[in-house]
Amino acid sequence: MTNSATGITADTVLQLSTTATGATFCAFTNGGVPGGTAFTPFTNGQCVVPQILAGITYLNLASAGPESGVLTDAITVAGPTVIAIS
């Protein structure tokens, strides 16, 4: 999975490139999120950075977006890649 975005802030639309299949959510993992991970829909190779994030964040692609905010191996499709959100 690759991401060419720079100057990433909340509400930035990320364009991601991946050969992985089955991804329906972007999973943003960072210490400031209840459960550890915030999920946003992944459609047409894009997802939006959630408002509640800042700092170093690990981005994965996932096949589900559980309300618990827990990213597991069972739903991880690709990643992680590290991004900095300002």
Residue pairs with C-beta under 8 A, 6 or more apart in sequence:
1 16
1 17
1 18
1 20
1 59
1 61
1 78
1 79
1 81
2 16
2 17
2 18
2 81
3 14
3 15
3 16
3 17
3 59
3 81
3 83
4 15
5 12
5 14
5 15
5 83
7 86
8 14
8 49
8 83
8 84
8 85
8 86
9 49
9 85
9 86
10 49
10 50
10 51
10 52
10 53
10 54
10 85
11 48
11 49
11 51
12 48
12 49
13 46
13 47
13 48
14 26
14 46
14 47
14 48
14 49
14 59
15 45
15 46
16 26
16 42
16 45
16 46
16 47
16 61
17 45
18 45
18 61
18 78
20 61
20 77
20 78
21 77
22 63
22 77
23 42
23 61
23 62
23 63
23 77
23 78
24 41
24 42
24 62
24 63
24 64
24 65
25 39
25 40
25 41
25 42
25 47
25 61
25 62
25 63
25 64
25 65
26 39
26 40
26 41
26 42
26 47
26 59
26 60
26 61
26 62
27 37
27 38
27 39
27 59
27 60
27 61
27 62
27 65
27 71
27 76
27 79
28 37
28 38
28 39
28 40
28 49
28 50
28 53
28 57
28 58
28 59
29 36
29 37
29 57
29 58
29 59
29 60
29 71
29 80
30 36
30 37
30 38
30 53
30 54
30 55
30 56
30 57
30 58
30 85
32 52
32 53
32 54
32 55
33 52
33 53
33 69
34 69
35 68
35 69
35 70
36 69
36 70
36 71
37 69
37 70
37 71
38 50
38 52
38 53
38 69
39 62
39 65
39 66
39 69
40 47
40 48
40 49
40 50
40 65
41 47
41 65
42 61
49 85
53 85
54 85
54 86
55 84
55 85
56 82
56 83
56 84
57 82
57 83
57 84
57 85
58 79
58 80
58 81
58 82
58 83
59 79
59 80
59 81
59 82
59 83
60 71
60 76
60 77
60 78
60 79
60 80
60 81
61 76
61 77
61 78
61 79
62 71
62 75
62 76
62 77
63 75
63 77
64 75
66 75
